[in-house]
Amino acid sequence: MTRSDLVAQLAERFGQLTHRDTEFAVKTILDAMSDALARGHRIEIRGFGSFSINRRPPRVGRNPRSGEQVVIPEKLVPHFKPGKALRESVDAQVPVEDPPASLPAA
């Protein structure tokens, strides 16, 4: 689902809101979440999951083209941990496919 899909679904579900109002509400919520994470805060949405910041320490990598060693600086990256209700809901609705049968020996 994309952001525009979310806006369209919410506008359809809540008829009293215009498409423009719904778009503004979604933008406001996502901006508030981004700002909170940028300030280092943790976001918890009960029944859905939590967002936090993980620190990736500096490390030495390699340039794939030249093979030269490159120092990769420390990074702070967003991390999402799904809540129990979300995990169970997804697990209950997604059919598990059987692994493909192996081919008979020739």
PyMOL commands that set and color helices and strands:
alter all, ss='L'
color gray80, all
select helices_A, chain A and resi 3-13+19-38+84-93
alter helices_A, ss='H'
color red, helices_A
select strands_A, chain A and resi 43-45+49-56+59-62+69-72+75-82
alter strands_A, ss='S'
color yellow, strands_A
deselect
rebuild
show_as cartoon
